Amino acid sequence: MPEHAANGTFVAARIERGWRTQEDFAEAYNATADTLNSKARISVRQVRRWESGQTSWPNRDARQVLTRMFGASLEHLGFVPPAGKATRLGGAADFKPDLEDHVLRRTFVGGLLAAPLLDLAALEHLASAVRDARRYADQELVEHLRGALDETARTDVLIGPHRAMPAALGILSAINSAARDAKPEIRRQLLGLGSRAAELAAWLHRDAGSPHQAITYWHNQSKEWATFTGDGAMHAYVLLRQAQALGRHDPARILDLADAATSGPWILPPRPRAEALQQKARGLAMTGAGEDEIERVLEEAHAALDQAAETYGPVTCTGPLGDGYTRDRLMVQSGICWREAKRPDKAVAVFRAHLTDRAFGPRDHAHYSAFLAGALAEASEPDEAAAVALGALKVAAPPRYGQVITELHRSVRILFPHRDRPAVRELHERLLMIAAG
């Protein structure tokens, strides 16, 4: 009989957050320790000790880092404190769990997922969405929900995923309920709309920092409904979004997903096809392909955009797939590709030429500015990198745009050798304040 009980809860939490191997986790732990100015470092051996239960309660420094990484108490990660000892943040003050530890939970879509909500007002959003759906019939219901979904996507852009999430989940609940008894053609339209709503829900969960399991669930739901309605282009588009959701984890799978989106038994419209080809180029860069091969795929992306029709009017969540994908967006994403190819100088040049206030709204400008900051840091321009990052953080902090903030944390880790410079120190301190809040 083993002397120690394995900590399966910790293993599951690690995998859910995208750290699929103990090596991945140790690397992420040490990077987080850098952002906290902690001298504590771990090896894979220490991860094994935690997961095997050989170490049932981490030391003070490790508790601080683990709390930051997971946003949860150590008990929630399966660790057992010594008798009479409560979880403490860095050993200095009683840990106050993240908002997600206090949220309401409710089951949607046949009871398959307990989706996190935010507060009582969020619950009212859901009840309102279902009540409103009952006031409409057939085509009128479809149009009502379509308008609500477009408004939810605009809410996300303006004030962030945390405020848009309840409405998106409410719309999904209403669609799932109404589709059960709808006439065949109305059911088909509802499920088609539901595929768009589920893809948006996956995006919102990703930007809100939800576990990867939740993001995957909504991507799978979106693909299922796209399959029911025969929408091959939507199925392919979700493959692209799945590749993007992996961030920098599992480059080989990123490449596989992007390749499937562009070469599977479906035809993507020109704009999302261009985006999928760009993502394929990024996957190639991450897996060590040569610059000529990356350039060739990026040229294919530009050729796809050449075939796209002009867009008129505002871009909406329920409009043509990828309607907002422009030449400037392709170019700045190409900058990300060159950064992954270890050409930060080339990436910086591309960003500077195409990342403008005219081409991008505040949220997208902040998003790509975070990548520019990292490229500048890698190109040995720490002061400019910190200045760009602070500008992005100013936009991203109030609505809590999670992907922007995550990328800025990555930039801070790169800038760690320059932490004594005023702008770098200010960036570090502001990110710590956001994390603590």
Secondary structure by P-SEA (a helix, b strand, c coil): ccccccaaaaaaaaaaaccccaaaaaaaaaaaaaaacccccccaaaaaaaaacccccccaaaaaaaaaacccccccccccccccccccccccccccccccccbbbbbccccccccccccaaaaaaaaaaaaaaaaccaaaaaaaaaaaaaaaaaaaaccccccaaaaaaaaaaaaaaaaccccaaaaaaaaaaaaaaaaaaaaaaaaacccaaaaaaaaaaaaaaaaaacaaaaaaaaaaaaaaaaccccaaaaaaaaaaaacccccccaaaaaaaaaaaaaaaaaacccaaaaaaaaaaaaaaaaacccccccccccccccccccaaaaaaaaaaaaaaaccaaaaaaaaaaccccccccaaaaaaaaaaaaaaaaaacaaaaaaaaaaaaaaacccccaaaaaaaaaaaaaaaccccccaaaaaaaaaaaaaaac
